[in-house]
């Protein structure tokens, strides 16, 4: 009789562990969704600020065209091309603001200080949002790779989480180590 009781206790404890693991995995997937929404918001903000700056006549025509095309492509990119388009926007921002002198010229222009402040803020937030998203993905992947999670299909039909890989290095002139912005 005691063997049956111990077996029942073991089955109940195993079921509780599986339930706890499934709940943890569900919370990690919710965290990924929230982090992805935050990342999307920051990427959209950066592209919008860059596009607004490109159309403001504060930059020279060549820089405006380059920045406008890259920001427009980033805003219109479908999900498969999003990482590439956002990386190209980062490269365009680095090309336009390659030297601190360009930043100082923009700062001296009327309305340039506010535009520069908005752009700097938007550019600085993207790497943090991407890091939060990729950390959540890494945590969910670690749980999903456990044998019990795979054998008992605790992830359900949720897709395997993918990290968002892009070039998000800010322009040196907008970086706090690059210049006093």
N, C-alpha and C positions, 0 to 999 in steps of 0.2 A: 504493500500500500504506500509506504513512504517513497518508494521509487517512482510511483506515478505522480505523487505530489511534487517531488523534485523535478521531474520531467515537465510537469505543467508549469511550474515556476520558471524553469529555463525557457520554455516556449513563450511565456508571457513577457519575460525580460527581453528576449530576442525581438519580439513584436514591438515592444516599447522602443527599443533601440532603432529598429527600422523606421518606426513612425517619427521618432525624433530626427533621424537623418533625413527623411523625406521633407520634414518641415524646415530643416536647416537649408536644404537644397532649394526649396521654394522661396525662402527668404533671400537667398543669394541671387536667385533669378530676378526677384523683385528689385534687389539692389542694382543689378545690371541694368534693368529697364530704367530705373531712376537716374543712374549715372549716364546712360546713353541719352536720355532726354536732356540732361544738363550739358552734356558735350555738344549735342545738336544745337542747343540754344546758344552756347558760346561760339560755336563755329558760324552760326547764322549772324550773330552780333558782329563778329570780326569781319565777315564778308560785307555786311551792311555798312559798317563804319568805313571800310576801305572803299566801297563803291561811292559812298557819300563824299569822301575826300577826293576821289577821282573826278567827280562831277562838280567840285566846288571852285574850280579855276585857281586854287591855291598852288597847284603843282604845274610844272611845265607840261606842254602837250604830250610829249612822248611818254613821260612818267604817268600822266593821267590815262592815256590809252592802255598802257601795260597793266596798270592797276585795275582799271575798269574791266578789261577783258578777263583777267584772272579772278576778280571778285564775282563777276557775272557767271563765269563758268562754275565757280564753287557753289553759288546759290542754286544753279540750275542742274547740277550733276545728279544723276540717278545713283542709287545705292551702290552699285557695283563700281562706279567710277569716282565715288566721293573722296576716298583717301587720296587718289591721284590729284584730283582737282584742288583739294585743300593743301596738298603739298606744293602745288604750283602757285597757289596764292601766297604761301610762305616764301617761296623763292622770289616772287614778284615784289613782295614787301621788302625783302632783303636787297633786291636790286634797286628799288626806288630810294630806300633809306640806307644806302651803303656807307655814306660818310656823315659824320656829325655836322658838317657844314650844311648839308641839305636839311637836317632837322632844325638847325638854327635859323635858316632862311624861312622855313615854314612857321616857326615860332614867332618870327618878326612880322609876318604878314597879318593883316587884320582878320581875326577869327581863327588864326592858325594855332594859337595856344590851346583853345578849346578842342579843335579837331585833333591836335596832337595828343592831348590828354585822353580823349575818347579812344583813339587808336592804340595808344600805349596800354591802356587798361584792358582793351579787348584782346590785344596780342598776348598779354601776360596771363590771362585767364585760361586760354586754350590749353597750354601744357598741363595745367593743374586738372582741368576737367578730363583730359585724356588719360592722365595718370590715375584718377579715381576710377574711371571706367575700366581701364586695363587691370587695375588691382582687383576689382570685383570679378572680372572675367577669370583672372588667375585663381582666385579663391574657389569659384564655382567649378572650374576645370579640375582642381585638385580633389574636390569631393566627388565629382562625376567619374573620375578615373579609378575609384576604389572598386574592388571586385563585387562587394555586396550591392553597391549601388547599380552596377551593370547587371548582375545576375537577377536581381529583383526588379529591375527597371524602375527605380525610384524617381528618375528624372521624367518619366512619362514620355510625352511626345514633344517636349521642349527641345528646340534646336540646340546643338552644341554651341556654346558661346564663343564668339570670335573677338579678338582684340582689334582695336582701331589703330592701325599703324600708319603714321604720316610724319612728314617733316614739319615739326612745329617750332623750330628754332627761331626766336625773334630776331629782328634786325639788330645788329650790334649797337647802332646809334640809339635805338629805343630801349636797349637793355640797361639796367641800372649799373652794371659793371662797365658798359661801353661809354656812357655819357651821363651827366647829371640831369636826367629827365624826371 
